Amino acid sequence: MNRYIVLLLLCAWALTANAQNMEHMQHMKHDTTTNKPAPKKAMQHDHMHMPGMAHADTAKHMMMSSQFSLDLPMNRDGSGTSWMPDETPMYMYMMHGKKWMHMVHGSVFARYTNQDLFNKGSRGGKQFDAPNWFMYMAQRKVGSNGLFSINTMFSFDPFTVGAGGYPLLYQTGESYKGNKLVDRQHPHDLFAELNIGYTQRVAKNTDVSLSVGYPGEPALGPPVFMHRISAMNNPDAPLSHHYADATHITFGTATLGFRYKNVKLEGSVFTGREPDEYRYGFDKAKFDSYSVRLSVNPTKEWALQVSNGWLKSPEEAEPQEDVDRFSASAIHTKMLNDDSYISTTLVYGQNSHDGRTEPAVLLESSLQLHKTAIYGRYEFVQKDAEELDLEAQYPGDPRFNINAITLGVNHILTTFKQTNLTAGLQATVNASPTVLRPLYGSAPIGFQVYLRITPALMKMGGKRSSMNTMNM
């Protein structure tokens, strides 16, 4: 019962934040000294440049730049310091002050999920829950070439999902009550990000940036799944989450980046251990792991990255095991018109440990057509018996090839005060390895229905513009 009370509070929070945003936007329509309508100013629609503000008095101060570069559009900001395509549409509330720009973003899924709809095996679970996350961000210029940013992220998963997470067949990673979490996705921490960043423009098209978080996200992997437009409609984490982007909640990280034009090289030092089962506090910062990432955006529709991380003892259940994690990804996003687009992500990730390498491939895409979205995800993941906590049943630690295909559709039921209420459903077919069929069944089918609450695609004057687009 408590999780549903929290869910109602989250919904009320979203509507209240939006009401405040809309009131502020109405105030911006009038001159602050004469109380007369301010002269209109054309909005830019070029994603490759920083669009200006409509309010003449604040145009010079409120350029909609990236949080990590005065020369790049905000559209490019992914999770942490990662890059998205400049064509990326953004869903958020935005508020402006004289020097600061404030942004709020988030998502709540109220849903029912059943991971083995026809009871083909013994490992599936079902649950009513509400996965969610919320972000508050702020940024301001420092002098003529400096940029300071604040990023925070919170999740009420410990209350609305439960400390043991939600059922998800073949998912692995982290622990609960001394046991590995298997066939369940762990909840995210209440404090998922508290991060500050500073960027200095040192020459034309050249930046140096420093980002420090406790918790935060090191330069490793693509933008995390919940902040990818191609994945935003799917309530479930990918099965490859711990092969590519699981370090997005790291208790202790520092990242130094160098950008020249559309190329960025970054290095991070961070804590390798994943968050523990106590989701309300702060884990010890150790700074015992390292990563490096190269990001390239060749055009406004593409974002590419390749990265490698050396993780010290990431899993509490296997404290003596270090992991070498490699990731490469390509994201393509294309706007079809003001409120329609298609976004596709391809990710390859692999974990190497104990002389063994286990790969994972993810392909996901979302087609948004006005109020209706059609989306899908395919995954191939290789996991061994130890990862699935099946060493006793399968001695010798064999590896299993797992395939999963998800298809879903949703529709925006209504938009109230810049907030979308969306209804959706999806189904997943899991192709079980032959040897695991006595436990899982040959092709267990997962099914879920949901209501989702998010900020709407922000618009100004009935038209979408670059200033209205922010992913996180």
HUVEN-V628984 format. One record per residue. N is the residue number from 1. PSI is psi in whole degrees, 0 to 359 (999 if undefined). Layout:
n = {N/N}
psi = {PSI/PSI}
//
This chain:
n = {1/2/3/4/5/6/7/8/9/10/11/12/13/14/15/16/17/18/19/20/21/22/23/24/25/26/27/28/29/30/31/32/33/34/35/36/37/38/39/40/41/42/43/44/45/46/47/48/49/50/51/52/53/54/55/56/57/58/59/60/61/62/63/64/65/66/67/68/69/70/71/72/73/74/75/76/77/78/79/80/81/82/83/84/85/86/87/88/89/90/91/92/93/94/95/96/97/98/99/100/101/102/103/104/105/106/107/108/109/110/111/112/113/114/115/116/117/118/119/120/121/122/123/124/125/126/127/128/129/130/131/132/133/134/135/136/137/138/139/140/141/142/143/144/145/146/147/148/149/150/151/152/153/154/155/156/157/158/159/160/161/162/163/164/165/166/167/168/169/170/171/172/173/174/175/176/177/178/179/180/181/182/183/184/185/186/187/188/189/190/191/192/193/194/195/196/197/198/199/200/201/202/203/204/205/206/207/208/209/210/211/212/213/214/215/216/217/218/219/220/221/222/223/224/225/226/227/228/229/230/231/232/233/234/235/236/237/238/239/240/241/242/243/244/245/246/247/248/249/250/251/252/253/254/255/256/257/258/259/260/261/262/263/264/265/266/267/268/269/270/271/272/273/274/275/276/277/278/279/280/281/282/283/284/285/286/287/288/289/290/291/292/293/294/295/296/297/298/299/300/301/302/303/304/305/306/307/308/309/310/311/312/313/314/315/316/317/318/319/320/321/322/323/324/325/326/327/328/329/330/331/332/333/334/335/336/337/338/339/340/341/342/343/344/345/346/347/348/349/350/351/352/353/354/355/356/357/358/359/360/361/362/363/364/365/366/367/368/369/370/371/372/373/374/375/376/377/378/379/380/381/382/383/384/385/386/387/388/389/390/391/392/393/394/395/396/397/398/399/400/401/402/403/404/405/406/407/408/409/410/411/412/413/414/415/416/417/418/419/420/421/422/423/424/425/426/427/428/429/430/431/432/433/434/435/436/437/438/439/440/441/442/443/444/445/446/447/448/449/450/451/452/453/454/455/456/457/458/459/460/461/462/463/464/465/466/467/468/469/470/471/472}
psi = {323/323/329/328/316/320/317/321/322/318/316/321/315/316/323/315/321/320/319/320/315/323/319/320/323/320/326/346/346/146/134/344/326/350/24/155/133/149/142/148/132/140/139/152/24/113/348/356/164/119/151/167/153/331/119/324/337/5/320/335/339/39/137/71/166/156/349/19/132/347/359/153/154/331/332/343/123/201/149/232/15/166/142/167/149/343/358/125/154/143/113/169/142/137/142/141/188/319/335/148/131/140/143/134/155/178/139/124/116/114/167/129/137/113/351/78/324/16/51/338/193/7/351/157/168/155/144/128/187/78/142/163/154/144/141/131/150/150/157/154/150/106/208/344/7/155/123/137/152/130/131/149/138/150/134/21/319/332/316/346/317/153/335/4/192/155/135/106/136/5/144/165/131/180/163/126/41/0/151/143/113/137/25/146/126/151/156/157/152/313/97/339/131/100/141/151/150/134/136/124/115/344/176/127/23/127/153/132/152/130/131/130/146/82/168/193/121/172/81/116/179/175/139/153/318/347/5/131/327/342/358/337/349/119/342/144/149/151/338/11/316/12/349/306/23/348/16/343/99/123/83/103/146/132/129/128/149/124/136/115/242/28/135/133/131/152/142/149/135/175/124/329/130/161/146/183/351/96/2/349/202/127/164/132/127/335/55/9/164/155/160/143/137/123/139/129/92/329/176/348/354/145/123/147/152/137/160/139/145/102/125/115/61/328/128/327/346/67/339/359/118/158/135/114/124/142/144/142/158/129/130/128/133/125/130/324/199/329/21/144/169/135/133/138/133/126/132/130/154/145/130/126/147/35/10/147/127/118/165/141/133/134/119/151/148/128/114/120/95/256/355/136/138/128/161/165/134/138/139/125/135/123/145/174/324/318/321/6/45/26/325/320/331/81/155/358/58/160/146/135/121/134/141/136/128/135/139/164/143/166/134/113/317/156/117/119/54/27/127/137/117/136/139/167/155/159/146/132/120/119/106/141/148/316/338/0/329/334/317/342/164/320/70/139/125/147/144/150/150/159/134/137/124/161/149/165/116/136/156/126/28/357/142/141/166/328/346/13/118/129/323/999}
//
